[in-house]
Amino acid sequence: MQQRGLMVATDLDRTMIYTRAAFGDADPDTMCVEEYEGRPLSYMTVTAAERLKALAETAAVVPATTRTIAQFQRIRLPGGPWPYAVTSNGGSILRNGLPDRRWRSALDARVRAECATLVEVRAELRARVDESFALRLREADDLFCYLVVDQQRLPRDFLADLDAWCRPRGWSASQQGRKIYAMPAPVSKSRAVLEVRRRMLDTGELHPASRLLAAGDGSLDADMLRAADTAIRPRHGELEQRNWQHPGVAVTAAAGIEASDEILDFFLAARAYG
């Protein structure tokens, strides 16, 4: 077993992979990494794909996404298969592609003890929307819910008002592109990523002095970026819109799909310098 000196936890959508709408002004050479209903959906630059493969050869790369297990499994990410992955915003830990039932059972118990129910939150969200801006309301992994919206028609104070309702009930609301998420507080990428790190240290897959790096673009990534020894975010997304800054978190020069090239350069440089 190769002991790794670096663990890299990275968000996927609009950090590593991009739909055509999220490319920005760039038009680089790309490769499709996800199809949906028989059509190409998500892409990486060829450069980023090559760099991710190189990174995975010596670093422990852990995809960390808000996607459900099924949505994550649609992606053919270069450098895989992944011994560990975090899905459902930390709701699930996958070990060799299989969900860890003990992790999820313990998380469910904590959510029941500390938070309003998903049924209650979904009912409140449904009561707040109408067809003028709300396109779809979905549950994810029986854990949280999200609303797909028309961003041009979304009422200006909708997100802030929803978040203010959620907070006293142990939830929070955030926006990532066209999706508005309602998420129970115990469900976080950082908790799941740190659990994966603990397990890899226990098994000797990580060196005791190994460092944790992270990347992400949205509010749901902020806790993971703060938990890392050093991190990077792209110059786009929800954190950029908020001008979110934190010590030890770098920001790419590029926005759009070319930001992924910079993020992987950042990771590879950290690997090179130990």
Secondary structure, 3 states (H helix, E strand, C coil): CCCEEEEEEECCECCCEECHHHCCCCCCCEEEEEEECCEEEEEEEHHHHHHHHHHHHHCEEEEECCCCHHHHHCECCCCCCCCEEEEHHHCEEEECCEECHHHHHHHHHHHHHHCCCHHHHHHHHHHHCCCCCEEEEEEECCCEEEEEECCCCCCCCHHHHHHHHHHHHCEEEEEECCEEEEEECCCCHHHHHHHHHHHHHHCCCEEEEEEEEEECCCHHHHHHHHHCCEEEECCCCHHHHCCCCCCCEEECCCCHHHHHHHHHHHHHHHHHCC
